[in-house]
Amino acid sequence: MRLGILISVLAVAICTSAHGAVTLPMRTVFKGQDRFEQLVVRAKAENWKTLPIGERTAVVGQTMVGTPYRSFTLEIDNRVESPSVNFMGLDCWTFFETALAFARMLDEPETDWTPAQLLRYIEIDRYRH
């Protein structure tokens, strides 16, 4: 009987936490829409999706050279940890992370080359398991 109650309580707790996750608004987690769109246009024009993933990541990184350095780019909120991208300023980690995520995103159909999809790949790399 106690085991059944414990299982029920755990099931409710898991469902509540999965559905009650706090998320931050897109304007907080994604900055640089114009720069993102420029990269998408260039990726399509130069057919980056046909490159091997390593070369693709390097090409994306090369196009981001010159982006201002900003420290503490992962600290966007004091209470909620969230995947984020800021094309207006990157540190060494987010530079690499963004280039890799963008390169991976190019494996998706072009209609899915969106900020939300890019954030999904950031989340996979940053928070896997």
N, CA, C and O atoms as a GROMACS GRO file, in nm:
protein
  516
    1MET      N    1   0.083  -0.119   0.000
    1MET     CA    2   0.000   0.000   0.000
    1MET      C    3   0.087   0.125   0.000
    1MET      O    4   0.063   0.218  -0.078
    2ARG      N    5   0.190   0.128   0.089
    2ARG     CA    6   0.278   0.244   0.095
    2ARG      C    7   0.356   0.261  -0.034
    2ARG      O    8   0.379   0.373  -0.079
    3LEU      N    9   0.396   0.151  -0.093
    3LEU     CA   10   0.469   0.157  -0.219
    3LEU      C   11   0.382   0.220  -0.328
    3LEU      O   12   0.431   0.301  -0.407
    4GLY      N   13   0.254   0.185  -0.332
    4GLY     CA   14   0.161   0.242  -0.429
    4GLY      C   15   0.146   0.392  -0.411
    4GLY      O   16   0.141   0.467  -0.508
    5ILE      N   17   0.138   0.436  -0.286
    5ILE     CA   18   0.126   0.580  -0.258
    5ILE      C   19   0.254   0.651  -0.300
    5ILE      O   20   0.248   0.758  -0.362
    6LEU      N   21   0.369   0.593  -0.268
    6LEU     CA   22   0.496   0.653  -0.305
    6LEU      C   23   0.509   0.667  -0.456
    6LEU      O   24   0.552   0.771  -0.506
    7ILE      N   25   0.472   0.564  -0.529
    7ILE     CA   26   0.479   0.568  -0.675
    7ILE      C   27   0.385   0.676  -0.729
    7ILE      O   28   0.421   0.749  -0.822
    8SER      N   29   0.267   0.686  -0.672
    8SER     CA   30   0.172   0.789  -0.717
    8SER      C   31   0.226   0.929  -0.693
    8SER      O   32   0.217   1.016  -0.780
    9VAL      N   33   0.282   0.952  -0.575
    9VAL     CA   34   0.338   1.083  -0.542
    9VAL      C   35   0.453   1.117  -0.637
    9VAL      O   36   0.462   1.230  -0.686
   10LEU      N   37   0.542   1.022  -0.663
   10LEU     CA   38   0.653   1.045  -0.755
   10LEU      C   39   0.605   1.074  -0.896
   10LEU      O   40   0.659   1.161  -0.963
   11ALA      N   41   0.504   1.002  -0.941
   11ALA     CA   42   0.450   1.024  -1.075
   11ALA      C   43   0.393   1.165  -1.088
   11ALA      O   44   0.416   1.232  -1.189
   12VAL      N   45   0.320   1.210  -0.988
   12VAL     CA   46   0.263   1.346  -0.990
   12VAL      C   47   0.375   1.449  -0.989
   12VAL      O   48   0.369   1.549  -1.061
   13ALA      N   49   0.477   1.427  -0.907
   13ALA     CA   50   0.588   1.521  -0.898
   13ALA      C   51   0.663   1.532  -1.030
   13ALA      O   52   0.698   1.642  -1.073
   14ILE      N   53   0.686   1.420  -1.095
   14ILE     CA   54   0.756   1.420  -1.223
   14ILE      C   55   0.673   1.491  -1.328
   14ILE      O   56   0.726   1.574  -1.402
   15CYS      N   57   0.547   1.462  -1.337
   15CYS     CA   58   0.460   1.527  -1.436
   15CYS      C   59   0.449   1.676  -1.410
   15CYS      O   60   0.450   1.756  -1.505
   16THR      N   61   0.439   1.715  -1.285
   16THR     CA   62   0.429   1.857  -1.252
   16THR      C   63   0.555   1.931  -1.289
   16THR      O   64   0.548   2.040  -1.346
   17SER      N   65   0.671   1.873  -1.259
   17SER     CA   66   0.795   1.943  -1.291
   17SER      C   67   0.819   1.949  -1.441
   17SER      O   68   0.873   2.048  -1.490
   18ALA      N   69   0.780   1.848  -1.515
   18ALA     CA   70   0.800   1.849  -1.660
   18ALA      C   71   0.710   1.952  -1.726
   18ALA      O   72   0.752   2.018  -1.821
   19HIS      N   73   0.588   1.967  -1.678
   19HIS     CA   74   0.496   2.061  -1.741
   19HIS      C   75   0.506   2.201  -1.682
   19HIS      O   76   0.459   2.296  -1.743
   20GLY      N   77   0.565   2.215  -1.565
   20GLY     CA   78   0.574   2.344  -1.499
   20GLY      C   79   0.710   2.410  -1.515
   20GLY      O   80   0.743   2.501  -1.440
   21ALA      N   81   0.790   2.365  -1.612
   21ALA     CA   82   0.923   2.422  -1.632
   21ALA      C   83   0.911   2.569  -1.669
   21ALA      O   84   0.828   2.608  -1.750
   22VAL      N   85   0.997   2.648  -1.608
   22VAL     CA   86   0.999   2.790  -1.634
   22VAL      C   87   1.089   2.816  -1.754
   22VAL      O   88   1.201   2.765  -1.760
   23THR      N   89   1.041   2.892  -1.848
   23THR     CA   90   1.122   2.928  -1.963
   23THR      C   91   1.131   3.079  -1.972
   23THR      O   92   1.044   3.151  -1.925
   24LEU      N   93   1.237   3.125  -2.032
   24LEU     CA   94   1.259   3.268  -2.049
   24LEU      C   95   1.207   3.311  -2.186
   24LEU      O   96   1.203   3.230  -2.278
   25PRO      N   97   1.168   3.437  -2.199
   25PRO     CA   98   1.117   3.485  -2.329
   25PRO      C   99   1.226   3.484  -2.436
   25PRO      O  100   1.344   3.496  -2.405
   26MET      N  101   1.186   3.470  -2.560
   26MET     CA  102   1.278   3.465  -2.673
   26MET      C  103   1.366   3.590  -2.677
   26MET      O  104   1.485   3.580  -2.710
   27ARG      N  105   1.313   3.705  -2.644
   27ARG     CA  106   1.393   3.829  -2.649
   27ARG      C  107   1.507   3.826  -2.547
   27ARG      O  108   1.603   3.902  -2.558
   28THR      N  109   1.496   3.740  -2.447
   28THR     CA  110   1.601   3.725  -2.346
   28THR      C  111   1.704   3.621  -2.389
   28THR      O  112   1.824   3.641  -2.367
   29VAL      N  113   1.661   3.513  -2.449
   29VAL     CA  114   1.752   3.403  -2.481
   29VAL      C  115   1.811   3.410  -2.622
   29VAL      O  116   1.905   3.337  -2.653
   30PHE      N  117   1.756   3.496  -2.707
   30PHE     CA  118   1.808   3.505  -2.844
   30PHE      C  119   1.826   3.651  -2.882
   30PHE      O  120   1.730   3.728  -2.883
   31LYS      N  121   1.949   3.688  -2.914
   31LYS     CA  122   1.980   3.825  -2.955
   31LYS      C  123   2.058   3.822  -3.086
   31LYS      O  124   2.146   3.737  -3.104
   32GLY      N  125   2.026   3.914  -3.174
   32GLY     CA  126   2.099   3.922  -3.301
   32GLY      C  127   2.025   3.860  -3.418
   32GLY      O  128   2.085   3.792  -3.501
   33GLN      N  129   1.894   3.883  -3.425
   33GLN     CA  130   1.812   3.826  -3.532
   33GLN      C  131   1.866   3.862  -3.671
   33GLN      O  132   1.869   3.778  -3.760
   34ASP      N  133   1.909   3.987  -3.689
   34ASP     CA  134   1.962   4.029  -3.820
   34ASP      C  135   2.086   3.949  -3.858
   34ASP      O  136   2.099   3.905  -3.972
   35ARG      N  137   2.175   3.930  -3.763
   35ARG     CA  138   2.298   3.854  -3.789
   35ARG      C  139   2.264   3.708  -3.819
   35ARG      O  140   2.325   3.648  -3.908
   36PHE      N  141   2.169   3.652  -3.747
   36PHE     CA  142   2.125   3.515  -3.772
   36PHE      C  143   2.072   3.503  -3.915
   36PHE      O  144   2.109   3.410  -3.987
   37GLU      N  145   1.987   3.595  -3.956
   37GLU     CA  146   1.930   3.591  -4.091
   37GLU      C  147   2.037   3.605  -4.197
   37GLU      O  148   2.028   3.542  -4.302
   38GLN      N  149   2.139   3.688  -4.172
   38GLN     CA  150   2.250   3.700  -4.267
   38GLN      C  151   2.324   3.567  -4.281
   38GLN      O  152   2.361   3.528  -4.392
   39LEU      N  153   2.345   3.499  -4.170
   39LEU     CA  154   2.411   3.368  -4.176
   39LEU      C  155   2.328   3.266  -4.252
   39LEU      O  156   2.382   3.187  -4.330
   40VAL      N  157   2.197   3.267  -4.232
   40VAL     CA  158   2.108   3.174  -4.302
   40VAL      C  159   2.114   3.201  -4.453
   40VAL      O  160   2.124   3.108  -4.532
   41VAL      N  161   2.107   3.327  -4.492
   41VAL     CA  162   2.113   3.362  -4.634
   41VAL      C  163   2.244   3.313  -4.695
   41VAL      O  164   2.246   3.255  -4.803
   42ARG      N  165   2.353   3.338  -4.624
   42ARG     CA  166   2.484   3.295  -4.675
   42ARG      C  167   2.495   3.143  -4.680
   42ARG      O  168   2.549   3.088  -4.775
   43ALA      N  169   2.443   3.076  -4.577
   43ALA     CA  170   2.447   2.929  -4.574
   43ALA      C  171   2.372   2.870  -4.694
   43ALA      O  172   2.418   2.773  -4.754
   44LYS      N  173   2.259   2.930  -4.728
   44LYS     CA  174   2.183   2.882  -4.844
   44LYS      C  175   2.258   2.911  -4.974
   44LYS      O  176   2.271   2.824  -5.059
   45ALA      N  177   2.307   3.034  -4.988
   45ALA     CA  178   2.374   3.076  -5.112
   45ALA      C  179   2.501   2.994  -5.137
   45ALA      O  180   2.532   2.962  -5.252
   46GLU      N  181   2.573   2.961  -5.032
   46GLU     CA  182   2.700   2.890  -5.047
   46GLU      C  183   2.687   2.739  -5.020
   46GLU      O  184   2.786   2.666  -5.019
   47ASN      N  185   2.562   2.695  -4.999
   47ASN     CA  186   2.532   2.552  -4.982
   47ASN      C  187   2.616   2.486  -4.873
   47ASN      O  188   2.674   2.380  -4.894
   48TRP      N  189   2.622   2.551  -4.756
   48TRP     CA  190   2.702   2.500  -4.644
   48TRP      C  191   2.656   2.363  -4.599
   48TRP      O  192   2.736   2.286  -4.546
   49LYS      N  193   2.529   2.331  -4.619
   49LYS     CA  194   2.478   2.203  -4.567
   49LYS      C  195   2.546   2.082  -4.632
   49LYS      O  196   2.538   1.971  -4.579
   50THR      N  197   2.611   2.102  -4.746
   50THR     CA  198   2.679   1.991  -4.813
   50THR      C  199   2.818   1.965  -4.758
   50THR      O  200   2.879   1.862  -4.789
   51LEU      N  201   2.869   2.056  -4.676
   51LEU     CA  202   3.002   2.039  -4.618
   51LEU      C  203   2.999   1.939  -4.504
   51LEU      O  204   2.897   1.926  -4.436
   52PRO      N  205   3.109   1.867  -4.482
   52PRO     CA  206   3.118   1.782  -4.362
   52PRO      C  207   3.104   1.869  -4.237
   52PRO      O  208   3.137   1.988  -4.240
   53ILE      N  209   3.057   1.812  -4.128
   53ILE     CA  210   3.024   1.889  -4.008
   53ILE      C  211   3.142   1.972  -3.957
   53ILE      O  212   3.123   2.085  -3.912
   54GLY      N  213   3.263   1.920  -3.962
   54GLY     CA  214   3.380   1.995  -3.915
   54GLY      C  215   3.405   2.119  -3.999
   54GLY      O  216   3.429   2.227  -3.945
   55GLU      N  217   3.400   2.102  -4.130
   55GLU     CA  218   3.420   2.217  -4.220
   55GLU      C  219   3.305   2.317  -4.205
   55GLU      O  220   3.326   2.438  -4.207
   56ARG      N  221   3.186   2.264  -4.191
   56ARG     CA  222   3.068   2.349  -4.173
   56ARG      C  223   3.082   2.436  -4.048
   56ARG      O  224   3.054   2.555  -4.051
   57THR      N  225   3.125   2.373  -3.939
   57THR     CA  226   3.144   2.446  -3.814
   57THR      C  227   3.250   2.554  -3.831
   57THR      O  228   3.234   2.666  -3.781
   58ALA      N  229   3.358   2.521  -3.901
   58ALA     CA  230   3.465   2.618  -3.924
   58ALA      C  231   3.416   2.736  -4.009
   58ALA      O  232   3.451   2.850  -3.981
   59VAL      N  233   3.338   2.708  -4.111
   59VAL     CA  234   3.286   2.815  -4.198
   59VAL      C  235   3.195   2.907  -4.117
   59VAL      O  236   3.205   3.030  -4.129
   60VAL      N  237   3.109   2.850  -4.036
   60VAL     CA  238   3.020   2.933  -3.953
   60VAL      C  239   3.105   3.017  -3.859
   60VAL      O  240   3.081   3.137  -3.843
   61GLY      N  241   3.203   2.956  -3.795
   61GLY     CA  242   3.291   3.029  -3.705
   61GLY      C  243   3.366   3.141  -3.775
   61GLY      O  244   3.380   3.250  -3.720
   62GLN      N  245   3.414   3.115  -3.896
   62GLN     CA  246   3.485   3.219  -3.971
   62GLN      C  247   3.394   3.338  -4.001
   62GLN      O  248   3.440   3.452  -4.003
   63THR      N  249   3.268   3.312  -4.025
   63THR     CA  250   3.176   3.423  -4.053
   63THR      C  251   3.144   3.503  -3.927
   63THR      O  252   3.099   3.617  -3.935
   64MET      N  253   3.166   3.442  -3.810
   64MET     CA  254   3.139   3.513  -3.684
   64MET      C  255   3.262   3.587  -3.631
   64MET      O  256   3.253   3.658  -3.531
   65VAL      N  257   3.377   3.570  -3.697
   65VAL     CA  258   3.497   3.642  -3.656
   65VAL      C  259   3.466   3.791  -3.665
   65VAL      O  260   3.410   3.839  -3.763
   66GLY      N  261   3.504   3.862  -3.562
   66GLY     CA  262   3.475   4.006  -3.556
   66GLY      C  263   3.358   4.039  -3.464
   66GLY      O  264   3.335   4.155  -3.431
   67THR      N  265   3.283   3.936  -3.424
   67THR     CA  266   3.176   3.958  -3.326
   67THR      C  267   3.242   4.004  -3.197
   67THR      O  268   3.340   3.944  -3.153
   68PRO      N  269   3.190   4.109  -3.135
   68PRO     CA  270   3.253   4.158  -3.012
   68PRO      C  271   3.259   4.051  -2.902
   68PRO      O  272   3.169   3.968  -2.889
   69TYR      N  273   3.368   4.055  -2.824
   69TYR     CA  274   3.382   3.965  -2.711
   69TYR      C  275   3.300   4.021  -2.596
   69TYR      O  276   3.307   4.140  -2.564
   70ARG      N  277   3.222   3.934  -2.533
   70ARG     CA  278   3.145   3.970  -2.414
   70ARG      C  279   3.165   3.860  -2.310
   70ARG      O  280   3.150   3.742  -2.341
   71SER      N  281   3.197   3.898  -2.190
   71SER     CA  282   3.210   3.799  -2.084
   71SER      C  283   3.073   3.776  -2.019
   71SER      O  284   2.981   3.856  -2.034
   72PHE      N  285   3.062   3.666  -1.947
   72PHE     CA  286   2.941   3.628  -1.875
   72PHE      C  287   2.820   3.614  -1.967
   72PHE      O  288   2.709   3.655  -1.932
   73THR      N  289   2.841   3.557  -2.084
   73THR     CA  290   2.730   3.543  -2.180
   73THR      C  291   2.632   3.433  -2.141
   73THR      O  292   2.521   3.429  -2.193
   74LEU      N  293   2.672   3.344  -2.052
   74LEU     CA  294   2.581   3.237  -2.009
   74LEU      C  295   2.492   3.282  -1.893
   74LEU      O  296   2.389   3.219  -1.866
   75GLU      N  297   2.529   3.388  -1.825
   75GLU     CA  298   2.455   3.436  -1.709
   75GLU      C  299   2.347   3.535  -1.752
   75GLU      O  300   2.364   3.656  -1.739
   76ILE      N  301   2.236   3.483  -1.804
   76ILE     CA  302   2.130   3.570  -1.854
   76ILE      C  303   2.017   3.587  -1.755
   76ILE      O  304   1.933   3.676  -1.772
   77ASP      N  305   2.012   3.503  -1.652
   77ASP     CA  306   1.907   3.511  -1.551
   77ASP      C  307   1.960   3.452  -1.421
   77ASP      O  308   2.038   3.357  -1.422
   78ASN      N  309   1.918   3.508  -1.309
   78ASN     CA  310   1.967   3.462  -1.179
   78ASN      C  311   1.901   3.334  -1.131
   78ASN      O  312   1.956   3.266  -1.045
   79ARG      N  313   1.783   3.301  -1.184
   79ARG     CA  314   1.708   3.187  -1.131
   79ARG      C  315   1.685   3.076  -1.233
   79ARG      O  316   1.668   2.960  -1.195
   80VAL      N  317   1.683   3.109  -1.360
   80VAL     CA  318   1.648   3.012  -1.464
   80VAL      C  319   1.768   2.989  -1.555
   80VAL      O  320   1.822   3.083  -1.614
   81GLU      N  321   1.808   2.864  -1.566
   81GLU     CA  322   1.915   2.828  -1.659
   81GLU      C  323   1.850   2.793  -1.792
   81GLU      O  324   1.755   2.715  -1.797
   82SER      N  325   1.900   2.852  -1.899
   82SER     CA  326   1.834   2.836  -2.027
   82SER      C  327   1.935   2.842  -2.141
   82SER      O  328   2.034   2.915  -2.132
   83PRO      N  329   1.911   2.766  -2.248
   83PRO     CA  330   1.996   2.781  -2.365
   83PRO      C  331   1.980   2.923  -2.419
   83PRO      O  332   1.870   2.979  -2.415
   84SER      N  333   2.088   2.979  -2.468
   84SER     CA  334   2.083   3.116  -2.519
   84SER      C  335   2.184   3.135  -2.631
   84SER      O  336   2.283   3.064  -2.640
   85VAL      N  337   2.155   3.233  -2.715
   85VAL     CA  338   2.245   3.272  -2.824
   85VAL      C  339   2.245   3.424  -2.830
   85VAL      O  340   2.140   3.488  -2.823
   86ASN      N  341   2.364   3.481  -2.842
   86ASN     CA  342   2.376   3.625  -2.855
   86ASN      C  343   2.476   3.656  -2.966
   86ASN      O  344   2.596   3.653  -2.943
   87PHE      N  345   2.426   3.683  -3.085
   87PHE     CA  346   2.513   3.716  -3.198
   87PHE      C  347   2.573   3.855  -3.185
   87PHE      O  348   2.656   3.894  -3.267
   88MET      N  349   2.532   3.931  -3.083
   88MET     CA  350   2.585   4.066  -3.062
   88MET      C  351   2.713   4.063  -2.978
   88MET      O  352   2.789   4.160  -2.976
   89GLY      N  353   2.736   3.952  -2.909
   89GLY     CA  354   2.856   3.938  -2.828
   89GLY      C  355   2.873   3.795  -2.782
   89GLY      O  356   2.778   3.733  -2.734
   90LEU      N  357   2.992   3.742  -2.797
   90LEU     CA  358   3.021   3.602  -2.765
   90LEU      C  359   3.148   3.593  -2.682
   90LEU      O  360   3.238   3.676  -2.696
   91ASP      N  361   3.155   3.493  -2.597
   91ASP     CA  362   3.283   3.461  -2.534
   91ASP      C  363   3.339   3.339  -2.607
   91ASP      O  364   3.280   3.292  -2.704
   92CYS      N  365   3.453   3.288  -2.561
   92CYS     CA  366   3.516   3.178  -2.635
   92CYS      C  367   3.427   3.054  -2.640
   92CYS      O  368   3.421   2.986  -2.742
   93TRP      N  369   3.358   3.022  -2.529
   93TRP     CA  370   3.273   2.904  -2.528
   93TRP      C  371   3.150   2.923  -2.614
   93TRP      O  372   3.118   2.836  -2.695
   94THR      N  373   3.080   3.035  -2.599
   94THR     CA  374   2.956   3.052  -2.675
   94THR      C  375   2.986   3.073  -2.824
   94THR      O  376   2.900   3.045  -2.908
   95PHE      N  377   3.105   3.122  -2.857
   95PHE     CA  378   3.146   3.130  -2.998
   95PHE      C  379   3.147   2.991  -3.060
   95PHE      O  380   3.086   2.968  -3.164
   96PHE      N  381   3.218   2.898  -2.994
   96PHE     CA  382   3.225   2.761  -3.044
   96PHE      C  383   3.088   2.694  -3.043
   96PHE      O  384   3.048   2.631  -3.141
   97GLU      N  385   3.018   2.708  -2.932
   97GLU     CA  386   2.888   2.644  -2.914
   97GLU      C  387   2.788   2.690  -3.021
   97GLU      O  388   2.713   2.609  -3.075
   98THR      N  389   2.789   2.818  -3.051
   98THR     CA  390   2.697   2.873  -3.151
   98THR      C  391   2.735   2.825  -3.292
   98THR      O  392   2.648   2.790  -3.371
   99ALA      N  393   2.864   2.825  -3.322
   99ALA     CA  394   2.909   2.777  -3.453
   99ALA      C  395   2.871   2.630  -3.474
   99ALA      O  396   2.821   2.594  -3.580
  100LEU      N  397   2.894   2.547  -3.372
  100LEU     CA  398   2.859   2.405  -3.383
  100LEU      C  399   2.708   2.385  -3.394
  100LEU      O  400   2.662   2.306  -3.477
  101ALA      N  401   2.632   2.455  -3.313
  101ALA     CA  402   2.486   2.441  -3.318
  101ALA      C  403   2.432   2.486  -3.453
  101ALA      O  404   2.344   2.420  -3.510
  102PHE      N  405   2.483   2.596  -3.504
  102PHE     CA  406   2.438   2.644  -3.635
  102PHE      C  407   2.472   2.541  -3.742
  102PHE      O  408   2.389   2.511  -3.829
  103ALA      N  409   2.593   2.486  -3.737
  103ALA     CA  410   2.634   2.384  -3.835
  103ALA      C  411   2.543   2.262  -3.827
  103ALA      O  412   2.506   2.207  -3.930
  104ARG      N  413   2.508   2.220  -3.708
  104ARG     CA  414   2.418   2.105  -3.692
  104ARG      C  415   2.278   2.136  -3.741
  104ARG      O  416   2.211   2.050  -3.799
  105MET      N  417   2.233   2.258  -3.717
  105MET     CA  418   2.099   2.298  -3.759
  105MET      C  419   2.084   2.283  -3.911
  105MET      O  420   1.973   2.258  -3.960
  106LEU      N  421   2.193   2.298  -3.985
  106LEU     CA  422   2.186   2.291  -4.131
  106LEU      C  423   2.153   2.151  -4.182
  106LEU      O  424   2.124   2.134  -4.301
  107ASP      N  425   2.156   2.051  -4.094
  107ASP     CA  426   2.111   1.916  -4.132
  107ASP      C  427   1.959   1.909  -4.141
  107ASP      O  428   1.904   1.816  -4.199
  108GLU      N  429   1.891   2.007  -4.083
  108GLU     CA  430   1.745   2.012  -4.086
  108GLU      C  431   1.698   2.067  -4.220
  108GLU      O  432   1.777   2.128  -4.292
  109PRO      N  433   1.570   2.046  -4.256
  109PRO     CA  434   1.516   2.113  -4.375
  109PRO      C  435   1.528   2.264  -4.359
  109PRO      O  436   1.519   2.316  -4.247
  110GLU      N  437   1.549   2.336  -4.468
  110GLU     CA  438   1.571   2.480  -4.462
  110GLU      C  439   1.458   2.555  -4.392
  110GLU      O  440   1.481   2.661  -4.334
  111THR      N  441   1.337   2.502  -4.397
  111THR     CA  442   1.226   2.568  -4.328
  111THR      C  443   1.244   2.566  -4.176
  111THR      O  444   1.179   2.643  -4.105
  112ASP      N  445   1.330   2.478  -4.126
  112ASP     CA  446   1.356   2.467  -3.983
  112ASP      C  447   1.482   2.542  -3.939
  112ASP      O  448   1.527   2.526  -3.826
  113TRP      N  449   1.540   2.621  -4.027
  113TRP     CA  450   1.656   2.701  -3.990
  113TRP      C  451   1.605   2.827  -3.920
  113TRP      O  452   1.595   2.933  -3.981
  114THR      N  453   1.574   2.813  -3.793
  114THR     CA  454   1.512   2.919  -3.715
  114THR      C  455   1.588   2.940  -3.584
  114THR      O  456   1.663   2.852  -3.542
  115PRO      N  457   1.568   3.055  -3.521
  115PRO     CA  458   1.629   3.075  -3.389
  115PRO      C  459   1.589   2.966  -3.289
  115PRO      O  460   1.672   2.922  -3.210
  116ALA      N  461   1.464   2.924  -3.292
  116ALA     CA  462   1.418   2.820  -3.198
  116ALA      C  463   1.493   2.689  -3.222
  116ALA      O  464   1.530   2.621  -3.126
  117GLN      N  465   1.515   2.654  -3.346
  117GLN     CA  466   1.589   2.530  -3.377
  117GLN      C  467   1.735   2.543  -3.335
  117GLN      O  468   1.794   2.448  -3.284
  118LEU      N  469   1.794   2.661  -3.356
  118LEU     CA  470   1.931   2.683  -3.313
  118LEU      C  471   1.942   2.667  -3.160
  118LEU      O  472   2.035   2.605  -3.111
  119LEU      N  473   1.846   2.723  -3.088
  119LEU     CA  474   1.844   2.709  -2.942
  119LEU      C  475   1.827   2.563  -2.900
  119LEU      O  476   1.882   2.522  -2.798
  120ARG      N  477   1.753   2.487  -2.978
  120ARG     CA  478   1.736   2.345  -2.948
  120ARG      C  479   1.870   2.272  -2.954
  120ARG      O  480   1.901   2.190  -2.868
  121TYR      N  481   1.951   2.304  -3.056
  121TYR     CA  482   2.083   2.242  -3.067
  121TYR      C  483   2.177   2.290  -2.956
  121TYR      O  484   2.260   2.213  -2.908
  122ILE      N  485   2.166   2.415  -2.917
  122ILE     CA  486   2.244   2.465  -2.803
  122ILE      C  487   2.207   2.386  -2.678
  122ILE      O  488   2.294   2.344  -2.601
  123GLU      N  489   2.078   2.365  -2.659
  123GLU     CA  490   2.030   2.291  -2.542
  123GLU      C  491   2.083   2.147  -2.542
  123GLU      O  492   2.123   2.096  -2.438
  124ILE      N  493   2.082   2.084  -2.658
  124ILE     CA  494   2.133   1.946  -2.668
  124ILE      C  495   2.280   1.940  -2.627
  124ILE      O  496   2.320   1.852  -2.551
  125ASP      N  497   2.360   2.033  -2.676
  125ASP     CA  498   2.503   2.032  -2.643
  125ASP      C  499   2.530   2.071  -2.499
  125ASP      O  500   2.612   2.009  -2.432
  126ARG      N  501   2.459   2.172  -2.452
  126ARG     CA  502   2.489   2.226  -2.319
  126ARG      C  503   2.432   2.142  -2.206
  126ARG      O  504   2.492   2.133  -2.099
  127TYR      N  505   2.316   2.082  -2.229
  127TYR     CA  506   2.246   2.018  -2.118
  127TYR      C  507   2.218   1.869  -2.139
  127TYR      O  508   2.136   1.811  -2.068
  128ARG      N  509   2.283   1.807  -2.235
  128ARG     CA  510   2.258   1.665  -2.261
  128ARG      C  511   2.282   1.584  -2.135
  128ARG      O  512   2.387   1.596  -2.072
  129HIS      N  513   2.186   1.501  -2.099
  129HIS     CA  514   2.190   1.413  -1.980
  129HIS      C  515   2.224   1.491  -1.855
  129HIS      O  516   2.232   1.433  -1.747
   0.00000   0.00000   0.00000
